[in-house]
Amino acid sequence: MISRSLMRRPPSRALPPGVLFRRVAVPVAIGLALMIGGIGPAPREAGAAGSVVVRAAAGSVRARDAHNRRVRVHNQTGWTMTRFYALAARSSARESNLLGVEALASGGSWALDLDDGSGACVFDFRAEFANSHTLIRQGVNVCHIADYYFTR
């Protein structure tokens, strides 16, 4: 038998007439994490075991189109990835190592957001490995994929 106190309805959270939304306080760290797609310090945050999440674009600059430029890079080479570069195919900008001081072990994955506000969808990827091998993939359309697999 359920007691009468458990059967009571919770107080109504209905909004007063004319109010379209209720303001909710969110701690700044969580609010920033939600804007970049996960919980953790920006720009680098912990992901699932063996993964790293990085926001490649600095600040909150976003392209005005509706394309999602988030892609998860999977290392299935059997080698440890020590550096990763992604450069818009039509760009002449200098590229920087997006892995930073991290390394991506074989079998690991890494999520990043390549939206830099330019509207670019096609990127060239370059991965460097601990054994001095380099793999280059040109013309990767990150607006049409969610995962990219590096294999030998």
Chimera marker file (.cmm) of the C-alpha trace (Angstrom):
<marker_set name="trace">
<marker id="1" x="0.000" y="0.000" z="0.000" r="1" g="1" b="0" radius="0.5"/>
<marker id="2" x="1.325" y="3.458" z="-0.922" r="1" g="1" b="0" radius="0.5"/>
<marker id="3" x="1.067" y="6.107" z="1.745" r="1" g="1" b="0" radius="0.5"/>
<marker id="4" x="-0.955" y="9.228" z="1.002" r="1" g="1" b="0" radius="0.5"/>
<marker id="5" x="2.148" y="11.434" z="1.404" r="1" g="1" b="0" radius="0.5"/>
<marker id="6" x="3.837" y="9.685" z="-1.530" r="1" g="1" b="0" radius="0.5"/>
<marker id="7" x="0.760" y="10.118" z="-3.698" r="1" g="1" b="0" radius="0.5"/>
<marker id="8" x="0.727" y="13.908" z="-3.439" r="1" g="1" b="0" radius="0.5"/>
<marker id="9" x="1.569" y="15.769" z="-6.603" r="1" g="1" b="0" radius="0.5"/>
<marker id="10" x="4.649" y="17.973" z="-6.585" r="1" g="1" b="0" radius="0.5"/>
<marker id="11" x="4.022" y="21.737" z="-6.603" r="1" g="1" b="0" radius="0.5"/>
<marker id="12" x="3.163" y="23.130" z="-10.003" r="1" g="1" b="0" radius="0.5"/>
<marker id="13" x="6.049" y="24.653" z="-11.963" r="1" g="1" b="0" radius="0.5"/>
<marker id="14" x="3.750" y="26.285" z="-14.467" r="1" g="1" b="0" radius="0.5"/>
<marker id="15" x="4.895" y="29.657" z="-15.713" r="1" g="1" b="0" radius="0.5"/>
<marker id="16" x="2.767" y="32.732" z="-15.062" r="1" g="1" b="0" radius="0.5"/>
<marker id="17" x="0.770" y="34.033" z="-18.043" r="1" g="1" b="0" radius="0.5"/>
<marker id="18" x="2.952" y="36.003" z="-20.470" r="1" g="1" b="0" radius="0.5"/>
<marker id="19" x="6.233" y="34.356" z="-19.336" r="1" g="1" b="0" radius="0.5"/>
<marker id="20" x="7.768" y="32.254" z="-22.092" r="1" g="1" b="0" radius="0.5"/>
<marker id="21" x="10.740" y="30.782" z="-20.257" r="1" g="1" b="0" radius="0.5"/>
<marker id="22" x="12.212" y="30.467" z="-16.797" r="1" g="1" b="0" radius="0.5"/>
<marker id="23" x="15.747" y="31.686" z="-16.128" r="1" g="1" b="0" radius="0.5"/>
<marker id="24" x="17.927" y="28.940" z="-14.676" r="1" g="1" b="0" radius="0.5"/>
<marker id="25" x="21.240" y="29.618" z="-12.975" r="1" g="1" b="0" radius="0.5"/>
<marker id="26" x="24.048" y="27.468" z="-14.363" r="1" g="1" b="0" radius="0.5"/>
<marker id="27" x="27.576" y="27.588" z="-12.934" r="1" g="1" b="0" radius="0.5"/>
<marker id="28" x="29.963" y="29.259" z="-15.379" r="1" g="1" b="0" radius="0.5"/>
<marker id="29" x="32.188" y="26.165" z="-15.782" r="1" g="1" b="0" radius="0.5"/>
<marker id="30" x="29.217" y="24.007" z="-16.765" r="1" g="1" b="0" radius="0.5"/>
<marker id="31" x="27.813" y="26.700" z="-19.061" r="1" g="1" b="0" radius="0.5"/>
<marker id="32" x="31.127" y="26.995" z="-20.901" r="1" g="1" b="0" radius="0.5"/>
<marker id="33" x="31.420" y="23.220" z="-21.125" r="1" g="1" b="0" radius="0.5"/>
<marker id="34" x="27.955" y="22.993" z="-22.649" r="1" g="1" b="0" radius="0.5"/>
<marker id="35" x="28.916" y="25.590" z="-25.269" r="1" g="1" b="0" radius="0.5"/>
<marker id="36" x="31.974" y="23.589" z="-26.348" r="1" g="1" b="0" radius="0.5"/>
<marker id="37" x="30.287" y="20.215" z="-26.239" r="1" g="1" b="0" radius="0.5"/>
<marker id="38" x="31.244" y="18.543" z="-22.971" r="1" g="1" b="0" radius="0.5"/>
<marker id="39" x="32.169" y="18.934" z="-19.328" r="1" g="1" b="0" radius="0.5"/>
<marker id="40" x="35.729" y="19.880" z="-18.448" r="1" g="1" b="0" radius="0.5"/>
<marker id="41" x="38.210" y="22.696" z="-18.749" r="1" g="1" b="0" radius="0.5"/>
<marker id="42" x="38.380" y="24.482" z="-22.068" r="1" g="1" b="0" radius="0.5"/>
<marker id="43" x="39.883" y="24.112" z="-24.576" r="1" g="1" b="0" radius="0.5"/>
<marker id="44" x="40.867" y="20.542" z="-23.701" r="1" g="1" b="0" radius="0.5"/>
<marker id="45" x="38.678" y="18.212" z="-21.709" r="1" g="1" b="0" radius="0.5"/>
<marker id="46" x="38.665" y="14.594" z="-20.633" r="1" g="1" b="0" radius="0.5"/>
<marker id="47" x="36.571" y="12.273" z="-22.742" r="1" g="1" b="0" radius="0.5"/>
<marker id="48" x="35.891" y="8.573" z="-22.477" r="1" g="1" b="0" radius="0.5"/>
<marker id="49" x="38.780" y="6.264" z="-21.677" r="1" g="1" b="0" radius="0.5"/>
<marker id="50" x="41.450" y="6.651" z="-24.336" r="1" g="1" b="0" radius="0.5"/>
<marker id="51" x="39.916" y="9.767" z="-25.823" r="1" g="1" b="0" radius="0.5"/>
<marker id="52" x="40.485" y="13.485" z="-25.709" r="1" g="1" b="0" radius="0.5"/>
<marker id="53" x="38.066" y="16.240" z="-26.692" r="1" g="1" b="0" radius="0.5"/>
<marker id="54" x="39.538" y="19.423" z="-28.145" r="1" g="1" b="0" radius="0.5"/>
<marker id="55" x="38.002" y="22.548" z="-29.548" r="1" g="1" b="0" radius="0.5"/>
<marker id="56" x="40.232" y="23.638" z="-32.403" r="1" g="1" b="0" radius="0.5"/>
<marker id="57" x="38.642" y="27.044" z="-32.867" r="1" g="1" b="0" radius="0.5"/>
<marker id="58" x="39.590" y="29.643" z="-30.302" r="1" g="1" b="0" radius="0.5"/>
<marker id="59" x="36.832" y="31.560" z="-28.591" r="1" g="1" b="0" radius="0.5"/>
<marker id="60" x="33.203" y="31.225" z="-29.541" r="1" g="1" b="0" radius="0.5"/>
<marker id="61" x="33.495" y="32.050" z="-33.256" r="1" g="1" b="0" radius="0.5"/>
<marker id="62" x="31.123" y="29.821" z="-35.201" r="1" g="1" b="0" radius="0.5"/>
<marker id="63" x="30.248" y="29.621" z="-38.878" r="1" g="1" b="0" radius="0.5"/>
<marker id="64" x="26.794" y="30.955" z="-39.647" r="1" g="1" b="0" radius="0.5"/>
<marker id="65" x="25.723" y="27.882" z="-41.575" r="1" g="1" b="0" radius="0.5"/>
<marker id="66" x="24.108" y="24.867" z="-39.944" r="1" g="1" b="0" radius="0.5"/>
<marker id="67" x="26.976" y="22.440" z="-40.581" r="1" g="1" b="0" radius="0.5"/>
<marker id="68" x="28.412" y="20.409" z="-37.720" r="1" g="1" b="0" radius="0.5"/>
<marker id="69" x="32.201" y="20.391" z="-37.904" r="1" g="1" b="0" radius="0.5"/>
<marker id="70" x="32.736" y="18.085" z="-34.946" r="1" g="1" b="0" radius="0.5"/>
<marker id="71" x="34.641" y="14.956" z="-35.872" r="1" g="1" b="0" radius="0.5"/>
<marker id="72" x="36.077" y="12.088" z="-33.832" r="1" g="1" b="0" radius="0.5"/>
<marker id="73" x="39.508" y="10.943" z="-35.049" r="1" g="1" b="0" radius="0.5"/>
<marker id="74" x="40.241" y="7.255" z="-34.439" r="1" g="1" b="0" radius="0.5"/>
<marker id="75" x="43.800" y="5.928" z="-34.394" r="1" g="1" b="0" radius="0.5"/>
<marker id="76" x="43.747" y="2.391" z="-35.806" r="1" g="1" b="0" radius="0.5"/>
<marker id="77" x="47.304" y="2.319" z="-37.110" r="1" g="1" b="0" radius="0.5"/>
<marker id="78" x="49.029" y="0.246" z="-34.425" r="1" g="1" b="0" radius="0.5"/>
<marker id="79" x="51.263" y="3.278" z="-33.720" r="1" g="1" b="0" radius="0.5"/>
<marker id="80" x="51.063" y="6.073" z="-31.150" r="1" g="1" b="0" radius="0.5"/>
<marker id="81" x="49.986" y="9.379" z="-32.695" r="1" g="1" b="0" radius="0.5"/>
<marker id="82" x="52.120" y="12.212" z="-31.320" r="1" g="1" b="0" radius="0.5"/>
<marker id="83" x="50.982" y="15.137" z="-33.486" r="1" g="1" b="0" radius="0.5"/>
<marker id="84" x="47.829" y="15.958" z="-35.414" r="1" g="1" b="0" radius="0.5"/>
<marker id="85" x="47.266" y="18.867" z="-37.789" r="1" g="1" b="0" radius="0.5"/>
<marker id="86" x="44.056" y="19.943" z="-39.529" r="1" g="1" b="0" radius="0.5"/>
<marker id="87" x="44.128" y="22.792" z="-42.007" r="1" g="1" b="0" radius="0.5"/>
<marker id="88" x="41.292" y="24.086" z="-44.170" r="1" g="1" b="0" radius="0.5"/>
<marker id="89" x="42.083" y="22.940" z="-47.706" r="1" g="1" b="0" radius="0.5"/>
<marker id="90" x="41.922" y="26.446" z="-49.194" r="1" g="1" b="0" radius="0.5"/>
<marker id="91" x="43.775" y="28.094" z="-46.330" r="1" g="1" b="0" radius="0.5"/>
<marker id="92" x="47.377" y="29.236" z="-46.341" r="1" g="1" b="0" radius="0.5"/>
<marker id="93" x="47.425" y="29.691" z="-42.553" r="1" g="1" b="0" radius="0.5"/>
<marker id="94" x="50.148" y="28.104" z="-40.491" r="1" g="1" b="0" radius="0.5"/>
<marker id="95" x="48.969" y="24.903" z="-38.876" r="1" g="1" b="0" radius="0.5"/>
<marker id="96" x="49.465" y="24.005" z="-35.228" r="1" g="1" b="0" radius="0.5"/>
<marker id="97" x="49.611" y="20.667" z="-33.454" r="1" g="1" b="0" radius="0.5"/>
<marker id="98" x="46.100" y="20.093" z="-32.116" r="1" g="1" b="0" radius="0.5"/>
<marker id="99" x="47.195" y="17.247" z="-29.845" r="1" g="1" b="0" radius="0.5"/>
<marker id="100" x="49.473" y="19.571" z="-27.885" r="1" g="1" b="0" radius="0.5"/>
<marker id="101" x="51.534" y="17.559" z="-25.405" r="1" g="1" b="0" radius="0.5"/>
<marker id="102" x="49.076" y="14.650" z="-25.492" r="1" g="1" b="0" radius="0.5"/>
<marker id="103" x="49.587" y="11.434" z="-27.431" r="1" g="1" b="0" radius="0.5"/>
<marker id="104" x="46.862" y="9.255" z="-28.898" r="1" g="1" b="0" radius="0.5"/>
<marker id="105" x="47.534" y="5.563" z="-28.436" r="1" g="1" b="0" radius="0.5"/>
<marker id="106" x="46.539" y="3.045" z="-31.075" r="1" g="1" b="0" radius="0.5"/>
<marker id="107" x="42.894" y="2.149" z="-30.582" r="1" g="1" b="0" radius="0.5"/>
<marker id="108" x="42.136" y="5.522" z="-28.983" r="1" g="1" b="0" radius="0.5"/>
<marker id="109" x="39.906" y="8.251" z="-30.310" r="1" g="1" b="0" radius="0.5"/>
<marker id="110" x="39.810" y="11.997" z="-30.046" r="1" g="1" b="0" radius="0.5"/>
<marker id="111" x="36.937" y="14.407" z="-30.667" r="1" g="1" b="0" radius="0.5"/>
<marker id="112" x="37.493" y="17.902" z="-31.975" r="1" g="1" b="0" radius="0.5"/>
<marker id="113" x="35.470" y="20.781" z="-33.344" r="1" g="1" b="0" radius="0.5"/>
<marker id="114" x="37.027" y="22.314" z="-36.447" r="1" g="1" b="0" radius="0.5"/>
<marker id="115" x="34.566" y="25.204" z="-36.711" r="1" g="1" b="0" radius="0.5"/>
<marker id="116" x="36.754" y="28.309" z="-36.873" r="1" g="1" b="0" radius="0.5"/>
<marker id="117" x="34.050" y="30.598" z="-38.197" r="1" g="1" b="0" radius="0.5"/>
<marker id="118" x="35.380" y="30.581" z="-41.773" r="1" g="1" b="0" radius="0.5"/>
<marker id="119" x="32.696" y="28.233" z="-43.109" r="1" g="1" b="0" radius="0.5"/>
<marker id="120" x="35.306" y="25.731" z="-44.335" r="1" g="1" b="0" radius="0.5"/>
<marker id="121" x="34.179" y="22.110" z="-44.525" r="1" g="1" b="0" radius="0.5"/>
<marker id="122" x="37.083" y="20.497" z="-46.387" r="1" g="1" b="0" radius="0.5"/>
<marker id="123" x="40.278" y="19.972" z="-44.381" r="1" g="1" b="0" radius="0.5"/>
<marker id="124" x="43.643" y="18.319" z="-44.897" r="1" g="1" b="0" radius="0.5"/>
<marker id="125" x="44.714" y="16.088" z="-41.994" r="1" g="1" b="0" radius="0.5"/>
<marker id="126" x="48.300" y="15.220" z="-41.114" r="1" g="1" b="0" radius="0.5"/>
<marker id="127" x="49.121" y="12.746" z="-38.347" r="1" g="1" b="0" radius="0.5"/>
<marker id="128" x="52.648" y="12.152" z="-37.076" r="1" g="1" b="0" radius="0.5"/>
<marker id="129" x="53.539" y="9.075" z="-35.081" r="1" g="1" b="0" radius="0.5"/>
<marker id="130" x="56.135" y="8.092" z="-32.489" r="1" g="1" b="0" radius="0.5"/>
<marker id="131" x="57.897" y="5.831" z="-35.029" r="1" g="1" b="0" radius="0.5"/>
<marker id="132" x="58.525" y="8.823" z="-37.360" r="1" g="1" b="0" radius="0.5"/>
<marker id="133" x="55.785" y="7.823" z="-39.829" r="1" g="1" b="0" radius="0.5"/>
<marker id="134" x="53.486" y="10.530" z="-41.184" r="1" g="1" b="0" radius="0.5"/>
<marker id="135" x="50.060" y="9.979" z="-42.721" r="1" g="1" b="0" radius="0.5"/>
<marker id="136" x="48.431" y="12.726" z="-44.794" r="1" g="1" b="0" radius="0.5"/>
<marker id="137" x="44.769" y="12.725" z="-45.754" r="1" g="1" b="0" radius="0.5"/>
<marker id="138" x="43.608" y="15.471" z="-48.101" r="1" g="1" b="0" radius="0.5"/>
<marker id="139" x="40.115" y="16.703" z="-48.815" r="1" g="1" b="0" radius="0.5"/>
<marker id="140" x="38.317" y="15.398" z="-45.718" r="1" g="1" b="0" radius="0.5"/>
<marker id="141" x="34.834" y="16.936" z="-45.615" r="1" g="1" b="0" radius="0.5"/>
<marker id="142" x="34.133" y="17.300" z="-41.881" r="1" g="1" b="0" radius="0.5"/>
<marker id="143" x="30.628" y="18.654" z="-42.550" r="1" g="1" b="0" radius="0.5"/>
<marker id="144" x="29.575" y="15.229" z="-43.870" r="1" g="1" b="0" radius="0.5"/>
<marker id="145" x="31.308" y="12.870" z="-41.440" r="1" g="1" b="0" radius="0.5"/>
<marker id="146" x="31.238" y="12.333" z="-37.685" r="1" g="1" b="0" radius="0.5"/>
<marker id="147" x="34.187" y="9.916" z="-37.462" r="1" g="1" b="0" radius="0.5"/>
<marker id="148" x="37.518" y="9.657" z="-39.290" r="1" g="1" b="0" radius="0.5"/>
<marker id="149" x="39.664" y="6.525" z="-39.028" r="1" g="1" b="0" radius="0.5"/>
<marker id="150" x="43.425" y="6.656" z="-39.493" r="1" g="1" b="0" radius="0.5"/>
<marker id="151" x="44.657" y="3.278" z="-40.730" r="1" g="1" b="0" radius="0.5"/>
<marker id="152" x="47.931" y="2.314" z="-42.361" r="1" g="1" b="0" radius="0.5"/>
<link id1="1" id2="2" r="1" g="1" b="0" radius="0.2"/>
<link id1="2" id2="3" r="1" g="1" b="0" radius="0.2"/>
<link id1="3" id2="4" r="1" g="1" b="0" radius="0.2"/>
<link id1="4" id2="5" r="1" g="1" b="0" radius="0.2"/>
<link id1="5" id2="6" r="1" g="1" b="0" radius="0.2"/>
<link id1="6" id2="7" r="1" g="1" b="0" radius="0.2"/>
<link id1="7" id2="8" r="1" g="1" b="0" radius="0.2"/>
<link id1="8" id2="9" r="1" g="1" b="0" radius="0.2"/>
<link id1="9" id2="10" r="1" g="1" b="0" radius="0.2"/>
<link id1="10" id2="11" r="1" g="1" b="0" radius="0.2"/>
<link id1="11" id2="12" r="1" g="1" b="0" radius="0.2"/>
<link id1="12" id2="13" r="1" g="1" b="0" radius="0.2"/>
<link id1="13" id2="14" r="1" g="1" b="0" radius="0.2"/>
<link id1="14" id2="15" r="1" g="1" b="0" radius="0.2"/>
<link id1="15" id2="16" r="1" g="1" b="0" radius="0.2"/>
<link id1="16" id2="17" r="1" g="1" b="0" radius="0.2"/>
<link id1="17" id2="18" r="1" g="1" b="0" radius="0.2"/>
<link id1="18" id2="19" r="1" g="1" b="0" radius="0.2"/>
<link id1="19" id2="20" r="1" g="1" b="0" radius="0.2"/>
<link id1="20" id2="21" r="1" g="1" b="0" radius="0.2"/>
<link id1="21" id2="22" r="1" g="1" b="0" radius="0.2"/>
<link id1="22" id2="23" r="1" g="1" b="0" radius="0.2"/>
<link id1="23" id2="24" r="1" g="1" b="0" radius="0.2"/>
<link id1="24" id2="25" r="1" g="1" b="0" radius="0.2"/>
<link id1="25" id2="26" r="1" g="1" b="0" radius="0.2"/>
<link id1="26" id2="27" r="1" g="1" b="0" radius="0.2"/>
<link id1="27" id2="28" r="1" g="1" b="0" radius="0.2"/>
<link id1="28" id2="29" r="1" g="1" b="0" radius="0.2"/>
<link id1="29" id2="30" r="1" g="1" b="0" radius="0.2"/>
<link id1="30" id2="31" r="1" g="1" b="0" radius="0.2"/>
<link id1="31" id2="32" r="1" g="1" b="0" radius="0.2"/>
<link id1="32" id2="33" r="1" g="1" b="0" radius="0.2"/>
<link id1="33" id2="34" r="1" g="1" b="0" radius="0.2"/>
<link id1="34" id2="35" r="1" g="1" b="0" radius="0.2"/>
<link id1="35" id2="36" r="1" g="1" b="0" radius="0.2"/>
<link id1="36" id2="37" r="1" g="1" b="0" radius="0.2"/>
<link id1="37" id2="38" r="1" g="1" b="0" radius="0.2"/>
<link id1="38" id2="39" r="1" g="1" b="0" radius="0.2"/>
<link id1="39" id2="40" r="1" g="1" b="0" radius="0.2"/>
<link id1="40" id2="41" r="1" g="1" b="0" radius="0.2"/>
<link id1="41" id2="42" r="1" g="1" b="0" radius="0.2"/>
<link id1="42" id2="43" r="1" g="1" b="0" radius="0.2"/>
<link id1="43" id2="44" r="1" g="1" b="0" radius="0.2"/>
<link id1="44" id2="45" r="1" g="1" b="0" radius="0.2"/>
<link id1="45" id2="46" r="1" g="1" b="0" radius="0.2"/>
<link id1="46" id2="47" r="1" g="1" b="0" radius="0.2"/>
<link id1="47" id2="48" r="1" g="1" b="0" radius="0.2"/>
<link id1="48" id2="49" r="1" g="1" b="0" radius="0.2"/>
<link id1="49" id2="50" r="1" g="1" b="0" radius="0.2"/>
<link id1="50" id2="51" r="1" g="1" b="0" radius="0.2"/>
<link id1="51" id2="52" r="1" g="1" b="0" radius="0.2"/>
<link id1="52" id2="53" r="1" g="1" b="0" radius="0.2"/>
<link id1="53" id2="54" r="1" g="1" b="0" radius="0.2"/>
<link id1="54" id2="55" r="1" g="1" b="0" radius="0.2"/>
<link id1="55" id2="56" r="1" g="1" b="0" radius="0.2"/>
<link id1="56" id2="57" r="1" g="1" b="0" radius="0.2"/>
<link id1="57" id2="58" r="1" g="1" b="0" radius="0.2"/>
<link id1="58" id2="59" r="1" g="1" b="0" radius="0.2"/>
<link id1="59" id2="60" r="1" g="1" b="0" radius="0.2"/>
<link id1="60" id2="61" r="1" g="1" b="0" radius="0.2"/>
<link id1="61" id2="62" r="1" g="1" b="0" radius="0.2"/>
<link id1="62" id2="63" r="1" g="1" b="0" radius="0.2"/>
<link id1="63" id2="64" r="1" g="1" b="0" radius="0.2"/>
<link id1="64" id2="65" r="1" g="1" b="0" radius="0.2"/>
<link id1="65" id2="66" r="1" g="1" b="0" radius="0.2"/>
<link id1="66" id2="67" r="1" g="1" b="0" radius="0.2"/>
<link id1="67" id2="68" r="1" g="1" b="0" radius="0.2"/>
<link id1="68" id2="69" r="1" g="1" b="0" radius="0.2"/>
<link id1="69" id2="70" r="1" g="1" b="0" radius="0.2"/>
<link id1="70" id2="71" r="1" g="1" b="0" radius="0.2"/>
<link id1="71" id2="72" r="1" g="1" b="0" radius="0.2"/>
<link id1="72" id2="73" r="1" g="1" b="0" radius="0.2"/>
<link id1="73" id2="74" r="1" g="1" b="0" radius="0.2"/>
<link id1="74" id2="75" r="1" g="1" b="0" radius="0.2"/>
<link id1="75" id2="76" r="1" g="1" b="0" radius="0.2"/>
<link id1="76" id2="77" r="1" g="1" b="0" radius="0.2"/>
<link id1="77" id2="78" r="1" g="1" b="0" radius="0.2"/>
<link id1="78" id2="79" r="1" g="1" b="0" radius="0.2"/>
<link id1="79" id2="80" r="1" g="1" b="0" radius="0.2"/>
<link id1="80" id2="81" r="1" g="1" b="0" radius="0.2"/>
<link id1="81" id2="82" r="1" g="1" b="0" radius="0.2"/>
<link id1="82" id2="83" r="1" g="1" b="0" radius="0.2"/>
<link id1="83" id2="84" r="1" g="1" b="0" radius="0.2"/>
<link id1="84" id2="85" r="1" g="1" b="0" radius="0.2"/>
<link id1="85" id2="86" r="1" g="1" b="0" radius="0.2"/>
<link id1="86" id2="87" r="1" g="1" b="0" radius="0.2"/>
<link id1="87" id2="88" r="1" g="1" b="0" radius="0.2"/>
<link id1="88" id2="89" r="1" g="1" b="0" radius="0.2"/>
<link id1="89" id2="90" r="1" g="1" b="0" radius="0.2"/>
<link id1="90" id2="91" r="1" g="1" b="0" radius="0.2"/>
<link id1="91" id2="92" r="1" g="1" b="0" radius="0.2"/>
<link id1="92" id2="93" r="1" g="1" b="0" radius="0.2"/>
<link id1="93" id2="94" r="1" g="1" b="0" radius="0.2"/>
<link id1="94" id2="95" r="1" g="1" b="0" radius="0.2"/>
<link id1="95" id2="96" r="1" g="1" b="0" radius="0.2"/>
<link id1="96" id2="97" r="1" g="1" b="0" radius="0.2"/>
<link id1="97" id2="98" r="1" g="1" b="0" radius="0.2"/>
<link id1="98" id2="99" r="1" g="1" b="0" radius="0.2"/>
<link id1="99" id2="100" r="1" g="1" b="0" radius="0.2"/>
<link id1="100" id2="101" r="1" g="1" b="0" radius="0.2"/>
<link id1="101" id2="102" r="1" g="1" b="0" radius="0.2"/>
<link id1="102" id2="103" r="1" g="1" b="0" radius="0.2"/>
<link id1="103" id2="104" r="1" g="1" b="0" radius="0.2"/>
<link id1="104" id2="105" r="1" g="1" b="0" radius="0.2"/>
<link id1="105" id2="106" r="1" g="1" b="0" radius="0.2"/>
<link id1="106" id2="107" r="1" g="1" b="0" radius="0.2"/>
<link id1="107" id2="108" r="1" g="1" b="0" radius="0.2"/>
<link id1="108" id2="109" r="1" g="1" b="0" radius="0.2"/>
<link id1="109" id2="110" r="1" g="1" b="0" radius="0.2"/>
<link id1="110" id2="111" r="1" g="1" b="0" radius="0.2"/>
<link id1="111" id2="112" r="1" g="1" b="0" radius="0.2"/>
<link id1="112" id2="113" r="1" g="1" b="0" radius="0.2"/>
<link id1="113" id2="114" r="1" g="1" b="0" radius="0.2"/>
<link id1="114" id2="115" r="1" g="1" b="0" radius="0.2"/>
<link id1="115" id2="116" r="1" g="1" b="0" radius="0.2"/>
<link id1="116" id2="117" r="1" g="1" b="0" radius="0.2"/>
<link id1="117" id2="118" r="1" g="1" b="0" radius="0.2"/>
<link id1="118" id2="119" r="1" g="1" b="0" radius="0.2"/>
<link id1="119" id2="120" r="1" g="1" b="0" radius="0.2"/>
<link id1="120" id2="121" r="1" g="1" b="0" radius="0.2"/>
<link id1="121" id2="122" r="1" g="1" b="0" radius="0.2"/>
<link id1="122" id2="123" r="1" g="1" b="0" radius="0.2"/>
<link id1="123" id2="124" r="1" g="1" b="0" radius="0.2"/>
<link id1="124" id2="125" r="1" g="1" b="0" radius="0.2"/>
<link id1="125" id2="126" r="1" g="1" b="0" radius="0.2"/>
<link id1="126" id2="127" r="1" g="1" b="0" radius="0.2"/>
<link id1="127" id2="128" r="1" g="1" b="0" radius="0.2"/>
<link id1="128" id2="129" r="1" g="1" b="0" radius="0.2"/>
<link id1="129" id2="130" r="1" g="1" b="0" radius="0.2"/>
<link id1="130" id2="131" r="1" g="1" b="0" radius="0.2"/>
<link id1="131" id2="132" r="1" g="1" b="0" radius="0.2"/>
<link id1="132" id2="133" r="1" g="1" b="0" radius="0.2"/>
<link id1="133" id2="134" r="1" g="1" b="0" radius="0.2"/>
<link id1="134" id2="135" r="1" g="1" b="0" radius="0.2"/>
<link id1="135" id2="136" r="1" g="1" b="0" radius="0.2"/>
<link id1="136" id2="137" r="1" g="1" b="0" radius="0.2"/>
<link id1="137" id2="138" r="1" g="1" b="0" radius="0.2"/>
<link id1="138" id2="139" r="1" g="1" b="0" radius="0.2"/>
<link id1="139" id2="140" r="1" g="1" b="0" radius="0.2"/>
<link id1="140" id2="141" r="1" g="1" b="0" radius="0.2"/>
<link id1="141" id2="142" r="1" g="1" b="0" radius="0.2"/>
<link id1="142" id2="143" r="1" g="1" b="0" radius="0.2"/>
<link id1="143" id2="144" r="1" g="1" b="0" radius="0.2"/>
<link id1="144" id2="145" r="1" g="1" b="0" radius="0.2"/>
<link id1="145" id2="146" r="1" g="1" b="0" radius="0.2"/>
<link id1="146" id2="147" r="1" g="1" b="0" radius="0.2"/>
<link id1="147" id2="148" r="1" g="1" b="0" radius="0.2"/>
<link id1="148" id2="149" r="1" g="1" b="0" radius="0.2"/>
<link id1="149" id2="150" r="1" g="1" b="0" radius="0.2"/>
<link id1="150" id2="151" r="1" g="1" b="0" radius="0.2"/>
<link id1="151" id2="152" r="1" g="1" b="0" radius="0.2"/>
</marker_set>
